[in-house]
Amino acid sequence: MRWVLLPLIALHGMALAQGNTPRGFWERLQGGPEVTAISGNRGLTAGVDAFGRLTALRWPGPGYHDQLESRRTVPSRGAFWAIRVADTLYRLNAPPWGQKQYYETDRSTVVVTEGESDSGIRAEQSLFVHAARDILAARIRVTGLEAAPELFWYQNLSPCTRKLPGLPIADWLLDGANDFALYYDRKDQTFYHFRPDKADRADWERARYLAGRPDAPWAWRVFGSGVWAALGSEQPVDDFDCLTGLVAEKNETVLTGRTSATAPCRLVAKLRPRPLREGAYEAVVFLAFGASHEAARDVLALAREEGFDGLRQATGAYWRAWLQPAGLTLEDHPDESLRRRALLTLAQSTDRDTGAVVQAPVTAPPLALATPRVAAWASLLYDVAGYTAEAGTALRFFGDRVRPEETDGAPRGSMPAALYTDGTPAAPETVVDVDGAGWWLSACLRHGETLDEARRRAFINTTWPGASRSADLLAGWVLMPEGEPYPSYQPDRLRDGRSVGTLFLARLGLESATRLAEFHGDPVPPAWRDTLAEFDARIRFRAINQGEGSGDAWTLPPLLPAWLNGLLSGQDRTWDARVKREDEVVSMREAADMEGLMRPDAGKTPTTMGAALQYLVATARIYGHGKPASIPRQ
């Protein structure tokens, strides 16, 4: 049955590859992303829902594999706390828990979720990823009790080591083929959940054999490299269960103490509560990731040595220092906190190895992909905030992947519509992202114009080969002899079609390429200038002939009006008053709301484009400009 869905999945992959908003095709089909707040270090990246349940856990980067069970039909998916008081078990993954959620401070990546039961039991979860090490730390504090509770940590990982080129589904829709094994080492009270790089039949047979030998945890290390997750605690483990299969949810009264299980498997660990004061108790878990047993074990040992508070203090210090170059100085203005949150969202959506930026580190729908539009908005925010090197890296990531030659499925000068952050194409080759070329070229020009002459020359020299090929694509692709644009993929319709937005973006991209050619010292090809003149004529024609009831309304891609108005180094490049708004800040605020606000209590997924818009809107309000401030020259 699953394979019958693959054509539908492919369409979904193409829709998301085009940089659709979170309210895209799959959200309408399956529901929105279950992430309201994120915490990460550009490597390990976690997302939680409104109840504090861990719903996304991406490693080794925000655009790589999700290591959690993601199927919405499984009640125990993700990871969360549970409390047993007397004979009642409360799982903190549904109402009434999660009544309040916030970041600890506006400079912090610690996500706090609070809730209270009808009986007066209050719970507070604090969760974050360490800034420098691949450690997730989660602490639960419970108050309003007459006696010590029993505290449980539920965890349903699904380690993934595979990705499918052109189809971003391996880590969420094919979870059943990912999970491998889970075992407990009594000596150091550590649970290991892992999958080897390539699990063959012999590996599976060996795992099933070892699962029947509960007293040989050392034997599991024979599997070597892959994805290894080590779970430990600051408190003793009083009891546990390594469960095999999709066991039905129930109020567990007795845990069996099974020390190992093969896929699909999950964990329930009962931790000894630590008393804080009368009626108050806490427990802490650490989840460490590494490419081998030894790596995960050593990272977990460091976490235990430093403790929850030590890790939190080090993480807070790191992000406070990282925010310093942004020059946020108006401490008494409420919008400064929004700007800080926007920058932290952007940083945590950036891959630490390649500098690629994803739309959001979210699994289903798969927004954890790099697209040209995301790169454009990410570079804008990085530039405005003063992080010039990061802006250039985000753009070069795509410039290095413009196709030098025609392939069976795509023309020369096109670029993958979406990429995994290691550079592997994440969209089908036949999805030709004409709009993406326009976004990327205009962003390259805008970034280059903010640099001094030496750095501009260096940046354009590295991007020019890809930029010239992209401009050739736009000059030859977009206009048919009768003046209408060639069909290109339209994500809102899940098929090819013609859009005036493609005209605007192609015109913007080709004009930007002519300026880049001048900076590079190359002559502008006559075909580029001729096509630009055709673009202008066609756009003016549509503007003149559009009127009430004409049936020929503008259909601009989301965010394009905000990009056109006032964001390109102060230059006005619009062609019709209908694209403008009297209050551009209001327009951008509406776009930011569409893309997802930064406040966890807004109930929306933080996205890169939402962060950029929120930062610019906040800047405009702070400094009283009619439109966002121009980008400072670096």
VOGU-3710 file (C-alpha; in Angstrom, 3 decimals, decimal comma):
1> mrwvllplia> 0,000/0,000/0,000  2,830/2,347/0,854  4,297/2,021/-2,644  0,978/2,992/-4,190  1,417/6,376/-2,523  4,799/7,107/-4,105  3,466/9,141/-7,051  1,569/11,322/-4,579  4,677/11,566/-2,433  6,721/12,674/-5,427
11> lhgmalaqgn> 4,264/15,491/-6,097  4,497/16,469/-2,447  8,270/16,488/-2,636  8,141/18,792/-5,630  5,745/21,143/-3,870  7,973/21,490/-0,834  11,106/21,666/-2,946  9,794/24,861/-4,488  9,855/26,522/-1,084  6,139/26,370/-0,406
21> tprgfwerlq> 4,962/27,877/2,869  4,111/25,612/5,833  0,482/25,848/4,689  1,357/23,732/1,668  0,068/20,667/-0,038  0,967/18,084/2,580  -0,269/20,197/5,452  -3,679/20,346/3,811  -3,564/16,578/3,391  -2,071/15,487/6,701
31> ggpevtaisg> -1,980/18,493/9,029  0,620/21,085/9,924  4,076/20,623/11,412  4,038/19,624/15,066  6,757/22,090/16,072  6,197/25,358/17,948  9,761/25,966/19,195  13,251/24,796/18,248  16,597/24,433/19,983  19,804/23,460/18,206
41> nrgltagvda> 23,494/24,055/17,629  23,569/23,953/13,767  24,120/20,213/14,156  21,748/18,429/16,529  18,423/20,264/16,246  15,303/19,579/18,315  11,709/20,687/17,895  8,854/20,455/20,392  5,116/20,858/20,097  2,898/23,006/22,281
51> fgrltalrwp> 2,906/20,339/25,028  6,701/20,138/25,155  6,743/16,728/23,455  9,851/16,181/21,351  8,548/15,961/17,778  11,681/16,586/15,674  15,281/15,568/16,341  17,562/16,150/13,381  21,176/14,973/13,323  23,925/15,499/12,180
61> gpgyhdqles> 22,422/18,789/10,978  19,140/20,748/10,798  18,680/19,632/7,181  19,702/16,030/7,639  17,879/12,986/9,035  15,171/13,099/11,682  16,054/10,489/14,299  12,541/10,225/15,803  9,570/8,044/15,005  7,368/10,454/13,065
71> rrtvpsrgaf> 4,190/8,562/12,230  1,248/10,523/13,555  -0,836/7,387/14,130  1,576/6,086/16,790  0,571/7,473/20,214  4,061/7,007/21,681  5,945/8,817/18,896  8,566/11,356/19,857  9,714/11,714/23,447  7,993/13,090/26,538
81> wairvadtly> 7,669/12,862/30,321  5,027/11,073/32,359  4,137/11,355/36,060  2,471/8,711/38,170  0,781/9,873/41,347  -0,955/7,166/43,383  -2,566/4,992/40,683  -2,877/7,651/37,985  -0,374/8,104/35,140  -0,283/11,546/33,533
91> rlnappwgqk> 1,490/11,770/30,162  2,772/15,245/29,443  2,049/15,042/25,723  -1,563/16,232/25,515  -3,997/18,605/27,226  -4,136/19,908/29,908  -0,344/20,013/29,773  1,407/22,608/27,671  -0,775/25,526/28,673  2,181/27,908/28,432
101> qyyetdrstv> 5,410/27,801/26,409  8,239/30,286/26,058  11,985/30,650/25,635  13,808/31,184/28,919  15,093/34,599/27,726  15,231/36,402/24,393  18,899/35,365/24,128  18,255/31,742/25,054  17,496/28,535/23,184  16,036/26,869/26,299
111> vvtegesdsg> 12,360/26,060/25,678  10,153/26,031/28,791  6,713/24,383/28,779  4,338/24,610/31,744  1,120/22,800/32,509  -1,247/21,995/35,366  -3,763/19,210/35,950  -7,250/19,589/37,363  -5,964/18,111/40,622  -3,405/20,904/41,039
121> iraeqslfvh> -0,249/19,044/39,963  2,028/21,453/38,136  4,821/20,462/35,776  7,543/22,516/34,120  9,814/21,126/31,408  13,027/22,876/30,339  14,614/21,500/27,160  17,577/22,628/25,050  20,449/21,481/22,846  23,962/22,333/24,009
131> aardilaari> 25,583/25,003/21,825  28,830/23,118/21,163  28,129/19,423/21,788  25,447/17,183/20,336  23,542/16,820/23,598  19,846/17,285/24,252  19,071/18,060/27,913  15,534/17,835/29,322  14,474/18,506/32,907  11,075/18,028/34,499
141> rvtgleaape> 10,054/19,770/37,736  6,822/18,767/39,439  5,142/20,645/42,290  1,899/20,482/44,222  2,437/16,897/45,457  1,816/15,310/48,829  4,317/12,510/48,253  7,157/11,670/45,871  5,874/10,817/42,378  7,171/8,269/39,903
151> lfwyqnlspc> 8,757/9,983/36,911  9,017/8,322/33,486  10,774/9,267/30,269  9,182/7,855/27,102  11,395/7,812/24,022  10,649/6,499/20,538  13,688/7,028/18,311  14,049/5,762/14,771  17,709/6,265/13,805  18,110/6,923/10,089
161> trklpglpia> 21,261/6,657/7,967  19,688/6,795/4,499  18,485/9,534/2,197  16,807/9,246/-1,182  18,156/11,651/-3,823  15,292/13,644/-5,266  12,698/12,450/-2,749  12,876/13,747/0,869  10,872/11,007/2,591  13,388/8,483/3,987
171> dwlldgandf> 13,491/9,865/7,529  9,779/10,327/8,103  7,530/8,384/5,728  9,722/5,264/5,696  10,376/5,118/9,427  9,497/1,441/9,504  12,605/0,686/7,468  14,969/2,799/9,585  14,916/1,692/13,219  17,389/-1,013/14,227
181> alyydrkdqt> 18,121/-1,806/17,885  18,035/-0,577/21,472  19,902/-1,944/24,497  20,736/-1,038/28,094  24,180/-1,056/29,696  23,621/-1,603/33,416  27,201/-0,775/34,314  26,930/2,900/33,361  23,104/3,101/33,369  22,995/4,123/29,724
191> fyhfrpdkad> 20,555/3,231/26,956  21,910/3,019/23,403  19,578/3,309/20,427  21,398/2,946/17,117  21,518/1,966/13,470  24,673/1,013/11,531  25,531/2,841/8,325  24,396/-0,063/6,172  22,332/-2,705/7,922  22,455/-5,919/5,894
201> radweraryl> 20,889/-9,324/6,583  23,850/-10,460/8,664  23,529/-7,364/10,862  19,868/-8,059/11,479  20,521/-11,681/12,358  23,290/-10,649/14,765  21,019/-8,033/16,396  18,222/-10,543/16,973  20,708/-12,978/18,452  22,120/-10,359/20,850
211> agrpdapwaw> 18,636/-9,272/21,874  18,269/-12,710/23,419  21,433/-12,257/25,517  20,536/-9,614/28,110  23,858/-9,787/29,964  26,167/-8,961/27,054  25,818/-5,188/26,358  29,453/-4,995/25,251  28,716/-7,268/22,282  26,573/-4,628/20,558
221> rvfgsgvwaa> 29,631/-2,477/19,845  30,589/-4,795/16,997  28,245/-2,866/14,716  30,594/0,098/14,414  29,762/3,452/12,825  26,311/4,778/12,055  23,884/6,797/14,181  24,285/6,202/17,904  22,117/7,881/20,552  23,047/7,449/24,223
231> lgseqpvddf> 20,484/8,272/26,913  21,469/8,821/30,544  20,311/10,758/33,577  21,480/12,667/36,625  19,302/10,331/38,730  19,462/6,555/39,116  17,320/4,458/36,780  14,929/2,531/39,021  13,276/0,511/36,289  12,915/0,399/32,533
241> dcltglvaek> 11,518/-1,435/29,547  12,983/-1,853/26,055  9,845/-2,545/24,052  9,620/-4,280/20,686  6,779/-3,565/18,298  4,024/-1,004/18,425  2,847/-1,769/21,943  -0,526/-0,230/22,751  -0,541/2,656/25,211  -1,592/1,704/28,709
251> netvltgrts> -1,053/2,777/32,294  2,092/0,768/32,981  2,181/-0,460/36,564  5,094/-2,866/36,209  8,084/-2,489/33,877  9,662/-5,750/32,790  13,294/-4,630/32,755  13,917/-5,948/29,231  17,456/-4,846/28,398  17,292/-4,941/24,593
261> atapcrlvak> 14,982/-4,899/21,619  15,164/-4,862/17,840  13,188/-2,646/15,522  10,661/-1,231/15,808  11,532/-0,439/19,397  11,033/2,224/22,040  12,042/2,930/25,609  10,326/3,659/28,901  12,676/4,598/31,769  11,588/5,169/35,348
271> lrprplrega> 13,885/7,697/37,056  14,294/8,272/40,763  12,929/11,764/41,523  15,227/14,235/43,247  13,493/16,232/46,014  13,799/20,013/45,783  11,586/21,170/48,623  8,326/20,059/50,188  5,997/18,848/47,440  8,535/19,513/44,638
281> yeavvflafg> 10,680/17,019/42,700  12,748/16,912/39,511  14,499/14,582/37,084  16,908/15,152/34,197  17,767/13,187/31,051  20,604/13,688/28,560  20,450/12,367/25,008  23,839/12,406/23,234  24,512/11,666/19,566  27,627/10,365/17,843
291> asheaardvl> 28,746/8,379/14,817  29,889/5,478/17,007  29,246/3,918/20,383  32,395/5,533/21,777  31,525/8,986/20,455  28,004/8,958/21,920  29,272/7,504/25,201  31,952/10,174/25,597  29,572/13,043/24,840  27,110/11,682/27,400
301> alareegfdg> 29,907/11,428/29,980  30,676/15,128/29,487  27,009/15,975/29,959  26,830/14,058/33,214  30,025/15,704/34,417  28,822/19,250/33,753  25,208/18,627/34,757  22,057/20,295/33,518  22,844/23,709/34,993  26,418/23,677/33,703
311> lrqatgaywr> 25,288/22,828/30,183  22,589/25,483/30,287  24,979/28,195/31,480  27,548/27,361/28,781  24,852/27,357/26,100  23,468/30,693/27,257  26,932/32,257/27,245  27,605/30,994/23,722  24,441/32,458/22,197  24,788/35,766/24,048
321> awlqpagltl> 28,270/36,106/22,550  27,010/35,075/19,099  24,395/37,844/19,165  26,935/40,576/19,923  27,864/41,440/16,289  24,213/42,212/15,568  24,505/45,391/17,632  21,136/45,103/19,353  21,325/47,985/21,786  17,808/49,291/22,461
331> edhpdeslrr> 17,242/47,097/25,476  14,074/48,906/26,531  12,289/48,409/23,206  10,011/45,339/23,128  10,852/44,545/19,503  14,499/43,926/20,322  13,491/40,533/21,709  11,822/39,677/18,387  14,991/40,568/16,503  17,076/38,347/18,773
341> ralltlaqst> 14,637/35,476/18,371  14,682/35,909/14,588  18,485/35,713/14,527  18,535/32,649/16,760  15,961/30,949/14,523  18,133/31,669/11,487  21,313/30,446/13,191  19,690/27,178/14,270  18,430/26,604/10,712  21,977/26,895/9,297
351> drdtgavvqa> 24,112/23,797/8,797  27,399/24,026/10,683  29,378/22,139/8,018  28,167/23,665/4,749  26,454/26,921/5,772  23,283/25,936/3,903  20,053/27,276/5,424  16,838/25,242/5,602  13,322/26,622/5,590  12,743/25,089/9,036
361> pvtapplala> 14,241/22,084/10,868  10,895/20,284/10,679  10,147/16,781/9,477  6,591/16,413/8,224  5,914/18,165/5,977  9,615/18,150/5,059  10,650/21,774/5,429  14,233/20,903/6,392  15,487/21,584/2,877  17,572/24,356/1,326
371> tprvaawasl> 15,877/26,195/-1,562  16,925/29,257/-3,586  14,194/31,393/-2,038  15,252/30,392/1,469  18,863/31,232/0,597  17,775/34,675/-0,621  15,909/35,576/2,562  18,536/34,033/4,833  21,319/36,019/3,168  19,250/39,180/3,482
381> lydvagytae> 18,804/38,723/7,217  22,437/37,796/7,736  23,528/40,909/5,820  21,180/43,297/7,602  22,285/41,922/10,973  25,984/42,196/10,118  26,884/38,520/9,558  28,342/39,032/6,075  30,343/35,813/5,837  27,279/33,688/6,629
391> agtalrffgd> 25,233/35,531/3,975  27,805/34,798/1,282  28,128/31,150/2,276  24,365/30,584/2,039  24,358/31,932/-1,528  27,536/30,180/-2,697  26,007/26,876/-1,577  23,572/27,134/-4,502  25,970/28,836/-6,908  28,274/25,841/-6,704
401> rvrpeetdga> 25,420/23,596/-7,831  24,153/25,353/-10,954  24,187/22,708/-13,671  27,105/23,271/-16,105  25,584/21,084/-18,813  22,158/19,907/-19,907  21,032/16,615/-18,393  18,281/14,206/-19,377  15,890/15,920/-16,985  17,046/19,544/-16,671
411> prgsmpaaly> 18,553/22,286/-18,857  21,976/23,886/-18,491  21,941/26,755/-16,022  19,201/25,288/-13,828  19,823/24,398/-10,207  18,192/21,759/-8,022  14,895/23,094/-6,760  15,819/21,841/-3,289  18,923/20,410/-1,671  19,807/18,452/1,408
421> tdgtpaapet> 22,368/20,471/3,334  25,185/18,166/2,218  24,487/19,191/-1,395  22,500/16,122/-2,520  19,465/17,076/-4,679  16,250/16,680/-2,693  13,775/17,346/-5,515  13,212/15,441/-8,762  15,543/16,626/-11,523  12,588/17,352/-13,784
431> vvdvdgagww> 11,381/20,111/-11,434  12,998/23,128/-13,112  12,921/26,035/-10,679  12,881/29,059/-12,973  11,658/31,277/-10,143  14,518/30,055/-7,956  17,075/31,385/-10,432  15,500/34,829/-10,147  15,508/34,751/-6,355  19,112/33,605/-6,237
441> lsaclrhget> 20,521/36,058/-8,795  18,809/39,049/-7,191  20,095/37,970/-3,766  23,641/37,628/-5,117  23,552/41,187/-6,468  22,086/42,579/-3,268  24,733/40,846/-1,184  27,546/41,971/-3,489  26,394/45,592/-3,315  26,803/45,599/0,459
451> ldearrrafi> 30,489/44,581/0,316  33,596/46,683/-0,109  35,340/46,410/-3,472  37,807/43,660/-2,538  35,251/41,381/-0,929  32,714/42,068/-3,672  35,230/40,998/-6,283  36,024/37,821/-4,362  32,337/36,949/-3,928  31,381/37,622/-7,558
461> nttwpgasrs> 34,400/35,713/-8,855  33,213/32,609/-7,006  29,559/32,929/-8,035  29,948/34,261/-11,585  30,170/30,908/-13,418  26,858/29,803/-11,913  25,307/33,273/-12,244  26,080/33,565/-15,966  24,629/30,122/-16,662  21,483/30,956/-14,645
471> adllagwvlm> 21,039/34,181/-16,598  21,342/32,270/-19,884  18,580/29,984/-18,625  16,292/32,935/-17,862  16,995/34,614/-21,183  16,105/31,484/-23,119  13,355/29,965/-20,981  10,764/32,442/-19,895  9,223/34,123/-22,966  7,550/32,311/-25,823
481> pegepypsyq> 7,312/33,985/-29,247  3,867/35,352/-28,443  5,208/36,985/-25,290  3,779/34,583/-22,747  6,126/32,814/-20,321  7,090/29,228/-20,947  5,445/26,876/-18,466  7,360/26,217/-15,269  6,452/24,296/-12,161  3,848/26,066/-10,004
491> pdrlrdgrsv> 3,888/24,704/-6,438  0,461/26,106/-5,592  -1,073/24,026/-8,415  1,255/20,995/-8,285  1,803/21,161/-12,039  3,434/23,250/-14,722  1,774/26,520/-15,622  2,351/30,145/-16,572  2,583/32,812/-13,903  3,185/36,540/-13,968
501> gtlflarlgl> 5,334/35,921/-10,921  7,793/34,068/-13,136  7,975/37,163/-15,352  8,756/39,387/-12,388  11,371/37,024/-10,980  12,996/36,328/-14,329  13,183/40,051/-15,071  14,616/40,714/-11,613  17,148/37,902/-11,942  18,274/38,840/-15,432
511> esatrlaefh> 18,656/42,511/-14,510  20,700/41,459/-11,487  22,900/39,322/-13,736  23,673/42,323/-15,955  24,885/44,260/-12,911  26,953/41,269/-11,775  28,525/41,134/-15,249  29,526/44,774/-14,924  31,075/44,121/-11,514  32,897/41,118/-12,955
521> gdpvppawrd> 34,133/43,107/-15,956  32,346/41,016/-18,586  30,259/42,362/-21,466  26,526/41,852/-21,116  25,320/39,418/-23,808  22,916/41,096/-26,268  20,405/38,298/-25,689  20,135/39,353/-22,047  19,371/42,967/-22,923  16,889/41,975/-25,625
531> tlaefdarir> 15,049/39,679/-23,227  14,984/42,369/-20,530  13,282/44,736/-22,974  10,707/42,037/-23,773  10,122/41,463/-20,050  9,473/45,168/-19,483  7,084/45,391/-22,403  5,135/42,339/-21,305  4,880/43,491/-17,684  3,705/46,979/-18,719
541> frainqgegs> 1,156/45,423/-21,049  -0,267/43,313/-18,254  -0,346/46,294/-15,914  -2,176/48,501/-18,399  -4,699/45,828/-19,313  -5,466/44,692/-15,822  -8,534/46,180/-14,270  -11,514/45,333/-12,140  -13,313/42,361/-13,638  -10,668/41,786/-16,289
551> gdawtlppll> -10,007/38,273/-15,077  -6,290/38,870/-15,426  -5,289/39,547/-11,831  -1,698/39,511/-10,668  -0,666/36,232/-9,088  2,642/36,969/-7,431  4,477/34,312/-5,425  4,290/34,698/-1,639  6,814/37,201/-0,270  7,747/38,609/-3,677
561> pawlngllsg> 6,011/41,977/-3,079  7,939/42,396/0,171  11,184/41,493/-1,614  10,539/43,954/-4,451  9,671/46,892/-2,231  12,510/48,539/-0,393  14,750/45,548/0,214  17,219/45,781/-2,672  19,752/48,294/-1,367  17,163/51,071/-1,392
571> qdrtwdarvk> 16,432/50,750/-5,121  12,831/50,676/-6,294  12,471/47,985/-8,953  8,715/47,631/-9,142  6,753/48,113/-12,346  3,193/48,649/-11,205  1,459/50,332/-8,313  -0,512/47,186/-7,529  2,666/45,547/-6,234  3,180/48,390/-3,775
581> redevvsmre> 1,458/48,904/-0,452  0,898/52,221/1,285  2,308/50,744/4,461  5,066/48,347/3,497  5,739/47,455/7,123  2,158/46,244/7,465  2,572/44,211/4,265  5,714/42,592/5,596  4,086/41,934/8,953  1,316/40,045/7,153
591> aadmeglmrp> 3,915/38,045/5,230  5,767/37,285/8,471  2,545/36,013/9,993  2,033/33,769/6,965  5,532/32,312/7,274  5,402/31,751/11,051  6,100/34,073/13,944  8,998/33,572/16,316  6,996/33,458/19,517  6,358/29,852/20,653
601> dagktpttmg> 2,954/30,840/22,027  1,899/31,841/18,496  1,496/28,127/17,786  3,375/28,285/14,503  6,575/26,735/13,260  9,555/29,128/13,252  10,809/29,477/9,666  13,769/31,215/8,061  11,660/33,504/5,878  9,445/34,294/8,854
611> aalqylvata> 12,565/35,178/10,854  13,825/37,534/8,131  10,497/39,306/7,848  10,044/39,527/11,598  13,515/41,035/11,987  12,853/43,670/9,310  9,424/44,539/10,682  10,846/44,905/14,185  13,698/47,052/12,878  11,265/49,358/11,104
621> riyghgkpas> 9,201/49,800/14,251  12,239/50,354/16,449  13,792/53,040/14,290  10,568/54,546/13,002  11,204/54,078/9,305  8,403/53,897/6,793  10,068/50,801/5,438  12,904/48,529/6,561  16,297/50,126/6,955  18,700/49,741/4,049
631> iprq> 21,451/47,185/4,381  24,630/48,699/5,825  27,693/48,535/3,617  30,214/46,096/5,030
//
